[in-house]
Amino acid sequence: MTGKEARLPDSMIPEDARAVKSLDNLLDIETPGLSGQEVQVPATIASNSISYTIPVIMKVKCLNHDDKHTCEKEASFAVDLKDYPKFTEVSDFVRERILINLFKNSENTGFNHKCSLVVKDPQTTTIKRIRARPVVKNLLSKDGKFYDSMGREWKSIDIFVLQNGLATQPGKHIELTGLVLPDPRSSRITMMARHVNEAQEASADIEEMNRLAKLFENWTVEQRMDWIIKNVATYAKVVKRENVIHGALLCFFSPLYLNFNGEKIKGWMKIVIIGDSTAGKSKTVRTVINELFGLGQIISGEMASMAGLAAANMQASSGQWMIEYGPFVLMDAKLLAVDGAHKVSASDWAAIGEAERDGILRVTKAGKAEANARTRLILIYNPVTEDRRFTRAMDTFRRGAQAIETVMDATSIARTDLAIFVNASDVTPEDIHIVHKGTTDPELQCLTSLCRHVWTGKYETIFEDKALEKILSEATRIQKKYYLTRIPLASPDIDKKLARLSASLAALTCSFSSDWSTLTVKQEHVDYVVNLLESEYENAGLGSLAMDDRQEVTPDEAATLIQNMQTALGQKALDDKVIHEMINWISGKEKFTREDMMHKFRLSDKEQLRPLVHQMKEDGLLKQGNRGFTATLKLTKLSKVIGDKNNAS
């Protein structure tokens, strides 16, 4: 059955006689007794949409021409809003049967059971089916399910909406007004929404921003940051975690885009916080998201792995594909923190790898689609053992920076703007068990309005000439000092990382014009972030690791490295000639797996292969990726020393 598209008159969209009931959470539509009621509720669009053409106004004609049969013969009929979902996922034949049954069951139609009815001249409208989720800030896992801070399960619901010109963009916060109904296909509770409006996000309070600017007026960048960090630490009740606060705040205040050195670049950042359990990492970030700002979302690593961080395909019975997006897309242009990011699967991280770079998530399987994913990321990790089954203490690493290798491959590390390393031994029991007496300044709450303004993007970012020159000169120096192929935090695009960090710091410290239309990045902002980055990377030993990698391996160092391997093997030590052969074999391989190494040299798994690989990684001879191991430059140099020694003998 086909028909012409009709703009449905408001008179044909019957308003419920009862008052519209306001709900706080989308899942509240499942409350018993709400079916058939008109409600208004906030939601987040979690998928693309599937469109359906729905008959709404038509003529119905009786074809029973028996002389004894009397009826109206022909009449007009309008489908009730509550019946629209019945016409989705059905054939034209079934659709016409549904229409006729609806008409026969309607009162005062002038037809009867002896009528033989057909539908003529249907006028249609379009409705969309989307998948929506509740709007939440904080998600926790329990027994394989996920709940918000109020204990309500976080799940998606199919919603039908009238086509009204509003783009159904994943991640968009909307307000739905319509009828609560059972889904005719699944009998689950759904909604037929007559109105879909874009939710009004809380806007920045200019008066609060001006108060903060007035407070900072005669302060240096360092003085402003001291005030901010001290107040946030007091608010979160954490001690000696200033580096975590720095990382979280810089991520929050990163602009979406920047014009840097004649090029438009991404401004949103990825910050990695890695360290020991119960060391204040998660508490600090949760406090900033849930209590201080009330912006962004924090999820658990288990949730991201089970529900899908990026997207999942679903096929409707009509054959059309619906893509349900995960938190990474739903937080587009906002901020997402993943607590326990080491629990997210490698395939999930691979799925968002390109999106981290250009801000677009591309689904290329089955249902092809694209969605914006310009998501500020805070990834909270614990280092893990080689088999990823257990977490590992920071003190077990020769250098703290090596911890990041256990959870991220080199490509993911290179896409990190700043890594923060947290060691539980930095804080003593005396530091922890104290009475928190401090109070925060009232102006601290003004940071929320400032952050909202940064997220709007309604300003121009300018780098002063001295700031640009400083970024480029420092980028050259930092890359030379800290670049390490297996831990490429100081990757060749370090200039853009410094630009993002400096612009974020400028926003955080109110470096705006008086009308808030221009953000100016100055040399003092660059100086501050360079000192922060160098302090963090020096403390983590990244500079020492990079220096070791650049230096030539001497015969004495070669002997020490080989002795380290033999010591790790203990009673299962190998002949030195076998060790030499193994090193030469590895240096000649582009990539190899555990199985390759075990079978090549007839090693036992637990007693030889595992301790040997662990020691070689500790000494910087191997780097691990998603699909095996590769030799480091240091191993290649070691192989050369062994070769020279063998040739000399």
C-alpha positions in Angstrom: 0.0 0.0 0.0 1.4 3.3 -1.0 0.3 6.9 -0.6 1.3 10.5 -0.7 3.2 12.1 2.2 1.0 14.2 4.4 1.9 16.8 7.0 -0.3 15.5 9.8 -2.6 18.3 11.0 -2.3 19.0 14.7 -6.0 18.3 15.0 -5.3 14.7 13.9 -2.7 14.2 16.7 -5.1 13.8 19.6 -3.9 15.3 22.9 -4.4 13.1 25.9 -7.1 14.6 28.2 -5.0 14.0 31.3 -2.1 16.4 32.2 1.3 15.5 31.0 3.3 13.7 33.7 6.9 14.7 34.1 9.4 12.0 34.7 13.1 12.3 35.8 14.5 9.1 34.2 13.6 7.4 31.0 13.3 4.0 32.7 10.4 5.5 34.8 8.1 4.8 31.8 8.2 1.2 32.9 6.4 2.1 36.1 3.1 0.1 36.3 0.1 2.1 35.5 1.7 4.5 33.1 0.7 2.7 29.9 -1.5 4.9 27.8 -0.5 8.1 29.8 1.1 11.2 28.3 4.6 11.8 29.8 7.5 14.1 29.4 11.0 12.7 30.1 14.7 13.5 29.3 16.8 11.0 27.3 20.0 10.6 25.4 19.8 9.4 21.7 21.9 6.2 21.6 21.6 5.1 18.0 21.0 6.1 14.5 17.3 6.0 13.3 15.1 3.7 11.2 12.3 5.5 9.3 8.8 4.1 8.6 6.0 5.5 6.4 2.8 5.4 8.4 -0.8 5.8 7.0 -2.6 8.5 9.0 -5.6 9.7 7.0 -7.4 7.7 4.3 -10.8 6.8 2.8 -12.4 3.4 3.5 -14.8 2.0 1.0 -17.2 -1.0 1.2 -17.3 -3.3 -1.8 -20.3 -5.3 -0.7 -22.8 -4.5 -3.4 -25.6 -6.8 -2.2 -28.9 -5.0 -2.5 -29.9 -6.1 1.0 -26.6 -4.7 2.5 -26.7 -1.1 3.8 -23.8 0.9 5.1 -22.1 4.3 4.6 -20.3 2.8 1.5 -17.3 5.3 1.9 -15.9 7.3 4.8 -12.7 9.1 6.0 -10.6 7.7 8.8 -7.7 8.9 10.9 -5.3 6.6 12.7 -4.8 7.4 16.4 -1.3 8.2 17.5 -1.2 5.3 19.9 -1.6 2.9 16.9 1.3 4.2 14.8 3.9 1.7 16.1 1.6 -1.2 14.8 2.5 -0.3 11.2 6.3 -0.7 11.6 8.1 -3.9 10.5 5.0 -5.2 8.6 4.2 -5.9 4.9 1.7 -3.8 2.9 -0.9 -6.6 3.1 -0.7 -6.8 6.9 -0.7 -3.1 7.1 -4.1 -2.9 5.2 -5.5 -5.7 7.4 -4.5 -3.7 10.5 -6.2 -0.6 9.1 -9.4 -2.3 8.4 -9.5 -4.0 11.8 -8.9 -0.6 13.4 -11.7 0.9 11.4 -14.2 -1.9 12.2 -13.4 -1.6 15.9 -13.9 2.2 15.9 -17.3 3.5 17.1 -19.9 5.3 14.9 -18.2 4.5 11.6 -21.5 3.6 9.8 -20.1 0.2 8.8 -20.8 -3.3 10.1 -19.4 -6.8 10.2 -20.9 -7.6 6.7 -18.9 -4.9 5.0 -16.1 -5.8 2.7 -13.7 -2.9 3.2 -10.8 -1.6 1.2 -8.5 1.4 1.9 -8.2 4.2 -0.7 -6.0 7.3 -1.1 -4.0 6.9 2.1 -2.1 10.0 3.2 1.1 9.1 5.2 3.6 10.6 7.6 7.0 9.4 8.7 8.0 8.2 12.1 11.4 7.1 13.3 12.5 4.4 15.6 15.5 5.3 17.8 17.2 3.7 20.8 17.5 6.0 23.8 19.2 5.8 27.2 18.7 7.6 30.5 20.8 10.7 31.1 23.3 9.8 33.8 26.7 11.0 35.1 28.0 8.0 37.0 27.7 4.3 36.2 28.7 1.4 38.5 28.7 -2.3 37.7 27.1 -5.1 39.8 26.4 -8.7 38.9 27.0 -8.1 35.3 24.6 -5.1 35.1 25.1 -1.4 35.3 23.5 1.1 37.5 23.4 4.8 38.1 24.1 6.5 41.5 20.5 6.0 42.4 20.6 2.2 41.9 18.6 2.3 38.6 19.8 0.0 35.9 21.3 1.7 32.8 19.7 0.2 29.7 18.4 1.3 26.4 14.7 1.5 25.3 13.3 1.7 21.8 11.3 4.9 21.2 9.1 5.9 18.2 9.1 9.6 17.3 7.3 11.7 14.8 9.5 13.1 12.1 9.8 16.8 13.1 13.0 18.0 11.6 15.1 17.4 14.7 18.3 15.5 13.7 18.5 12.3 15.7 22.2 12.6 16.3 23.7 10.0 18.7 24.7 11.6 22.1 22.2 14.4 21.7 20.2 15.1 24.9 16.5 15.4 24.1 13.1 15.8 25.8 10.4 13.4 24.8 6.7 14.1 25.1 4.3 11.4 24.1 2.3 8.2 25.0 3.6 5.3 27.0 2.7 2.1 25.1 3.6 -1.6 24.8 5.8 -2.2 21.7 3.6 -4.2 19.3 6.5 -6.4 18.2 8.1 -7.2 21.6 5.5 -6.2 24.2 8.2 -4.2 26.0 7.3 -0.7 27.1 8.0 2.0 24.6 6.9 5.5 23.8 5.2 7.1 20.8 6.6 10.6 21.1 4.6 13.4 19.5 7.2 16.0 20.4 11.0 15.7 20.5 12.9 18.8 21.6 16.6 19.3 22.1 17.2 19.5 25.8 18.4 22.9 27.0 21.8 22.3 28.5 22.6 24.6 31.5 24.4 27.6 30.1 27.5 29.3 31.5 26.7 32.0 34.1 28.6 35.1 32.9 28.4 36.7 36.4 30.2 33.7 37.9 32.8 33.8 35.2 33.4 37.5 35.8 33.8 36.8 39.5 36.5 34.3 38.8 38.2 36.6 36.4 38.2 39.4 39.0 39.7 37.1 41.6 42.5 36.1 39.1 43.0 39.6 37.8 46.5 40.4 39.3 47.7 36.8 39.8 50.2 34.9 37.7 49.3 31.7 36.0 51.2 29.8 38.7 49.3 31.6 41.5 46.0 30.9 39.8 46.8 27.2 39.5 48.0 27.0 43.1 44.6 28.4 44.2 42.7 26.0 41.9 44.6 22.9 42.8 44.5 23.6 46.6 40.7 24.2 46.5 40.0 21.1 44.4 42.2 18.9 46.6 40.3 20.2 49.7 37.0 19.7 48.0 37.9 16.1 47.0 39.6 15.4 50.3 42.7 13.9 48.7 46.3 14.4 49.6 49.4 14.5 47.4 47.5 13.9 44.2 48.1 17.3 42.7 49.2 15.6 39.4 45.9 13.7 39.1 44.0 16.9 39.6 46.1 18.7 37.0 45.5 15.9 34.5 41.7 15.8 35.1 41.2 19.6 34.9 43.3 20.0 31.8 41.2 17.4 30.1 38.0 19.1 31.1 39.0 22.5 29.9 40.5 21.5 26.5 38.8 23.4 23.6 37.2 21.3 20.9 39.3 22.7 18.0 42.4 25.0 17.8 44.0 27.0 15.0 47.7 26.3 15.6 50.6 27.3 13.5 48.5 27.8 10.4 46.5 24.6 10.8 43.2 23.6 12.3 43.8 20.8 14.8 41.8 18.8 17.3 41.7 20.4 20.7 40.0 17.7 22.8 42.5 15.6 24.8 43.2 12.1 26.0 44.8 12.0 29.5 46.0 8.7 31.0 46.2 8.2 34.7 48.0 5.0 35.7 49.1 3.7 39.0 48.4 1.6 42.1 44.9 0.7 43.3 43.3 2.7 46.1 45.7 5.6 45.5 43.1 8.2 44.9 43.0 8.2 41.1 39.3 7.3 40.7 38.1 9.2 43.8 39.6 12.4 42.5 38.1 12.1 39.0 34.7 11.0 40.2 34.5 13.9 42.6 35.3 16.4 39.9 32.7 14.8 37.5 29.9 14.0 39.8 30.1 16.7 42.5 32.2 19.7 41.5 31.3 20.2 37.8 28.3 17.8 37.3 29.6 17.5 33.7 30.7 14.5 31.7 30.3 10.9 32.6 32.4 8.2 34.4 32.0 4.5 33.7 33.7 1.4 34.8 36.0 -0.6 32.6 33.7 -3.7 33.0 30.8 -1.6 31.7 32.7 -0.4 28.7 33.8 -3.9 27.8 30.4 -5.6 28.2 28.1 -2.9 26.8 30.6 -1.8 24.1 32.6 1.3 24.3 32.1 2.2 20.6 29.1 0.7 18.8 27.1 -2.5 18.2 25.0 -3.6 15.2 21.4 -4.7 15.4 19.2 -5.7 12.5 15.4 -5.1 12.4 13.1 -7.6 10.9 12.7 -5.4 7.9 16.4 -5.9 7.2 17.4 -2.4 8.1 20.4 -2.0 10.5 20.4 0.1 13.6 23.7 1.0 15.2 23.6 1.4 19.0 26.4 3.6 20.1 28.4 3.3 23.3 29.5 6.0 25.8 32.5 7.0 23.6 30.1 8.4 21.0 27.3 9.5 23.4 29.8 11.8 25.1 30.7 13.6 21.9 32.0 17.1 22.6 31.8 16.3 26.3 34.0 14.2 28.6 34.2 10.5 29.3 36.3 8.9 32.1 36.9 5.2 32.1 37.7 3.8 35.6 39.5 0.5 35.3 40.4 1.1 31.6 42.7 -2.0 31.7 39.5 -4.1 31.7 38.4 -2.9 28.3 39.2 -5.4 25.6 41.9 -4.6 23.0 39.3 -4.9 20.2 37.3 -2.1 21.8 40.3 0.1 22.0 41.1 -0.8 18.3 37.5 0.2 17.4 38.0 3.7 18.6 41.6 4.2 17.6 41.0 6.2 14.4 38.2 8.2 16.1 40.7 9.3 18.7 42.6 10.9 15.9 40.0 12.6 13.8 36.8 12.6 16.0 34.6 10.4 13.8 33.7 6.9 14.6 33.1 4.8 11.5 31.1 1.6 11.6 32.1 -0.4 8.5 30.5 -3.8 9.2 26.9 -4.7 8.1 25.1 -1.4 9.1 27.5 1.3 7.9 27.4 4.6 9.7 29.4 7.5 11.0 29.0 9.5 14.2 31.0 12.3 15.8 33.2 11.2 18.7 35.2 14.3 19.6 35.3 13.0 23.2 37.6 14.2 25.9 39.0 11.1 27.5 40.4 10.4 31.0 41.6 6.8 31.1 42.3 5.4 34.6 44.5 2.3 34.6 46.1 -0.1 36.9 49.2 -1.8 35.5 48.7 -5.5 34.8 50.7 -8.7 34.8 51.9 -10.1 31.5 48.8 -12.4 31.2 46.5 -9.4 32.1 44.9 -11.5 34.8 46.1 -9.5 37.8 47.1 -5.9 38.6 50.7 -5.1 39.3 52.2 -2.7 41.8 54.1 0.4 40.5 57.1 -0.4 42.8 57.7 -3.6 40.8 58.8 -1.6 37.8 62.4 -0.5 37.3 61.0 2.8 36.0 57.4 3.9 36.6 56.9 4.8 32.9 57.2 1.1 32.1 53.8 0.5 33.7 52.0 2.1 30.7 53.4 -0.6 28.4 51.4 -3.2 30.2 48.1 -1.7 29.2 48.6 0.2 26.0 50.3 -0.5 22.7 52.7 2.1 21.2 50.1 3.6 18.9 47.7 4.3 21.8 50.5 5.7 23.9 51.4 8.0 21.0 47.9 9.4 21.0 48.1 10.3 24.7 48.4 14.0 25.4 49.7 13.6 28.9 50.3 10.6 31.2 50.1 10.8 35.0 51.8 8.2 37.1 50.6 7.4 40.6 52.5 5.4 43.2 50.9 4.4 46.4 54.2 4.7 48.2 54.2 8.5 47.6 51.6 8.9 50.3 52.3 7.7 53.9 49.6 6.4 56.4 50.2 9.6 58.3 49.2 11.6 55.2 46.0 9.7 54.7 44.6 9.4 58.2 44.0 13.1 59.0 41.1 15.3 59.9 40.0 17.3 56.9 39.5 20.8 58.3 39.9 22.9 55.2 37.1 24.7 53.4 36.9 25.7 49.8 36.5 29.3 48.5 33.0 30.0 47.2 34.5 31.0 43.8 35.5 27.4 43.2 32.0 26.7 42.0 32.5 29.3 39.3 34.7 26.8 37.5 31.6 25.0 36.4 30.3 28.0 34.4 33.8 28.5 33.0 34.0 24.9 31.8 30.5 25.2 30.2 31.7 28.2 28.3 34.8 26.3 27.1 32.6 23.5 25.9 30.4 25.8 23.8 33.4 26.7 21.5 31.9 30.2 21.1 35.3 32.0 21.2 38.4 32.3 19.1 41.7 30.8 20.3 44.9 32.8 19.6 48.5 31.8 20.2 50.8 34.8 20.9 53.9 34.7 18.8 56.1 34.1 21.8 53.9 31.2 22.9 54.1 29.6 19.4 57.9 30.0 19.3 58.1 28.5 22.8 55.9 25.5 21.9 58.0 24.7 18.8 61.4 25.0 20.6 60.3 23.0 23.6 58.7 20.4 21.4 62.1 19.9 19.7 63.9 19.6 23.0 61.3 17.3 24.7 61.2 14.9 21.7 65.0 14.6 21.8 65.0 14.0 25.5 62.0 11.8 26.0 61.2 10.0 22.8 61.2 6.2 23.1 59.8 4.0 20.4 58.0 1.6 22.7 56.7 4.4 25.0 56.2 7.3 22.5 54.6 9.8 24.9 57.0 12.4 23.3 55.9 11.5 19.8 56.7 13.6 16.7 53.4 15.5 17.2 54.5 16.7 20.7 54.1 20.3 19.4 50.4 19.7 19.0 50.2 18.1 22.4 51.8 21.1 24.0 49.5 23.4 22.1 46.4 21.5 23.4 47.8 21.5 27.0 48.7 25.2 26.8 45.3 26.2 25.4 43.5 24.2 28.1 45.6 25.8 30.8 44.8 29.2 29.3 41.1 28.4 29.5 41.3 27.0 33.0 43.1 30.2 34.2 40.7 32.6 32.6 42.9 34.0 29.8 39.8 35.3 28.0 39.0 38.8 26.7 36.6 40.8 28.8 33.7 39.8 26.6 34.8 36.1 26.7 35.0 35.9 22.9 38.8 35.4 22.6 41.1 33.0 24.4 44.8 34.0 24.4 47.5 31.4 24.9 50.7 33.1 26.3 54.2 32.0 26.9 53.6 31.6 30.6 50.9 29.0 29.9 53.5 27.1 27.8 56.1 27.3 30.5 53.7 25.9 33.1 52.6 22.9 31.1 56.2 22.1 30.0 57.3 22.1 33.7 54.3 19.9 34.5 55.0 17.4 31.7 58.7 17.2 32.4 58.2 16.8 36.2 55.8 13.9 35.6 58.0 12.2 33.0 61.2 12.7 34.9 59.7 11.2 38.1 58.5 8.2 36.1 62.0 7.7 34.6 61.0 8.2 31.0 64.1 10.3 30.4 66.4 7.6 31.8 64.7 4.9 29.7 65.0 7.1 26.6 68.7 7.7 27.4 69.3 4.0 27.8 67.7 3.3 24.5 69.9 5.9 22.7 73.2 4.8 24.3 75.3 2.1 22.7 75.5 -1.2 24.6 78.9 -1.9 25.9 80.4 -5.4 26.2 80.1 -5.2 30.0 76.4 -4.1 29.7 75.8 -6.9 27.3 77.2 -9.4 29.8 74.9 -7.9 32.5 71.8 -8.2 30.3 72.5 -11.8 29.5 73.2 -12.5 33.2 69.8 -11.0 34.1 68.1 -13.4 31.7 70.0 -16.4 33.2 69.1 -15.2 36.8 65.4 -15.0 35.8 65.6 -18.6 34.5 67.0 -19.8 37.8 67.5 -23.5 37.8 66.2 -23.7 34.2 69.1 -21.5 32.9 70.1 -22.0 29.2 73.5 -22.2 27.6 74.9 -18.8 26.8 75.1 -19.8 23.1 71.3 -20.5 23.1 70.7 -17.0 24.6 73.0 -15.5 21.9 71.1 -17.4 19.2 67.8 -16.3 20.7 68.8 -12.6 20.7 70.0 -12.8 17.1 66.8 -14.5 16.0 64.6 -11.9 17.7 66.6 -9.0 16.2 66.0 -10.4 12.7 62.2 -10.8 13.2 59.7 -8.1 12.3 57.3 -9.6 14.9 56.9 -12.8 16.7 54.6 -14.5 19.2 55.2 -16.4 22.5 54.5 -19.7 20.6 57.1 -18.9 18.0 59.7 -18.3 20.6 58.7 -21.3 22.7 58.8 -23.8 19.8 61.9 -22.3 18.2 64.0 -22.8 21.3 62.0 -25.6 23.0 61.2 -23.6 26.1 58.8 -24.6 28.8 56.0 -22.1 29.2 55.9 -21.3 32.9 59.5 -22.0 33.9 61.4 -20.5 31.0 59.3 -18.6 28.5 57.4 -16.4 31.0 60.3 -15.3 33.2 62.5 -14.8 30.2 60.0 -12.6 28.4 59.3 -10.7 31.6 63.0 -9.9 32.2 63.6 -8.9 28.6 60.7 -6.5 28.8 62.0 -5.1 32.1 65.4 -4.5 30.6 63.9 -2.7 27.6 64.8 -5.4 25.0 61.2 -6.3 23.9 58.1 -4.3 23.4 54.6 -5.9 23.3 51.8 -5.1 20.9 48.3 -6.6 20.3 49.6 -9.4 18.1 53.0 -10.3 19.5 56.4 -8.9 20.3 59.0 -6.8 18.5 62.7 -6.1 19.2 63.7 -2.7 20.6 66.6 -0.7 19.4 68.4 -1.8 22.6 68.1 -5.5 21.6 69.4 -4.8 18.1 72.4 -3.1 19.7 72.9 -6.0 22.0 72.7 -8.4 19.1 75.5 -6.4 17.4 77.7 -6.6 20.4 77.2 -10.4 20.6 78.0 -10.7 16.9 81.2 -8.6 17.3 82.3 -10.7 20.2 81.7 -14.0 18.4 83.5 -12.8 15.3 86.5 -11.7 17.5 86.7 -15.1 19.1 
